[in-house]
């Protein structure tokens, strides 16, 4: 199975276009009111639930814009009936726009809906370099997502802020 939806965001994260199988996916998931032109101009953030997910996506978007390089991460987009595993590619475009392509890799029926914000762990993030502390290592966000297998988890970790040893050393040297 490979159903993909695509959308573009402007520099303020407003939805400026949708494509691919967007309308088909919306209709199949009781979202006919979200087809085509209905979303244009709305904030992407109005369609994201959960503080942890918003923080994680915000960090990914910022890194893609700052680095000017695409990031591909495994993800999930569940419904009460279906667990969907996705691959999400975030591509930088001129003028700080982003192109996002989400492709479904697998769908399985859900045996039990847990609902709510899937938060169950605390993940430390360096306030200076935005790397995450995972298993005694400081990793870039895409490496942390893969190492923690977040796309397979039934939770999204909350982040706490600190400073990694590398950045702490740099700060001490500049003082």
PyMOL commands that set and color helices and strands:
alter all, ss='L'
color gray80, all
select helices_A, chain A and resi 22-28+32-34+36-39+44-47+51-67+94-96+141-147+150-152+165-174
alter helices_A, ss='H'
color red, helices_A
select strands_A, chain A and resi 3-9+15-20+71-76+82-92+98-109+122-126+132-134+137-139+158-162
alter strands_A, ss='S'
color yellow, strands_A
deselect
rebuild
show_as cartoon
